Amino acid sequence: MLVVVLCAILAGAESWSASELWGQEKLDWLRRHVQLRNGIPSHDTFGRVLATLNPKQFEACFMRWMSHLCPALAGQVVAIRGKTVRGSH
């Protein structure tokens, strides 16, 4: 679920419903990378599950994961401006 939501957010999804829709549209691609035996969770499931996460613990785990995936960026801040990503300047 976290991989689906992360990819959806990076693709511009701004809600659990948008994450669900994105996941349904990209299901074949997602299945090449993660097991999704039951398909894409509903927007309600995304909301319920992610609401149970401790934000500080999630941040720490996310930072460790990203540091492992991108060791050259470990300890650095990568700023992403929403306006630039969305094409409005």
N, C-alpha and C positions, 0 to 999 in steps of 0.2 A: 504494500500500500504506500509506503513512504517513497519508493522509487517512482510510482505512478504520479503521486502528488508533486514531488519535486520536479519531474519532467514537465508536468502540466503547468506548473507555476512558471518555470523557465520559458515555456512556450506562450505565456501570457494569460493563463487562467487566473481569475481573480475570485473564484468562489468554489465551493465543493461541487456544486452543480456543473460548473465549467470544467472542473477536473474530471468529473465522471464522463462528461461528453467527450473531452479530449481523449481520455483513456479508451472509450468505446471506438473512437475513430482511429486510434493508433494501436489497437489490440494486437494485430498481427506483428507489428514491429516490436511491441513490448514483450510479446511471448518469445522473441528471439533472445531476450536478455534476462527475463525473470519468469518464474512459473506462475501462471494465473489460471489454475485449474477451474476455478469458479467464475472466471471472467473478471470484469471490473466491478469493484464494490459500488454500492449506491452512494449518492451524495450524503445521505443520512449516516451511513456507516463511516465514511470519511470523517464527517464531523464528530461523531461519537468517539471514534478511536483516537483521533488526534487531540481531542479535548482532554483525554486522560494522560497525555504526555506531560512530564515535568519540563517546562521550557528551558531551565538551566541545564538539566541533564541532557536534553535533546541537543542543545547548542554544543555542549562539550563533545558528545558523540559525533555530531555532524562535523565539527572542526577536526576531530581525529580522523574521520573518514576522508574528508577533503585533503588533509595533509598527506594521507597515504596515497590518494589518487594523483595529487599534484604536488610532489615533494618540493619542486622548485619554488612554490608559492607558500610553503609552510611558514607560518608566523606573520605573513603579510596580509594587508587588507586589500581586497579587490572591490572597488566601488563600481556599482552598476546603477546608472541613473535611469529611472523609469521613463522619463521624458525622451531620452535618447533612444532607448529600446523601442518605444512605441512610435518613434518617428516625429514627435512634436518637439520643437526646439524653442 
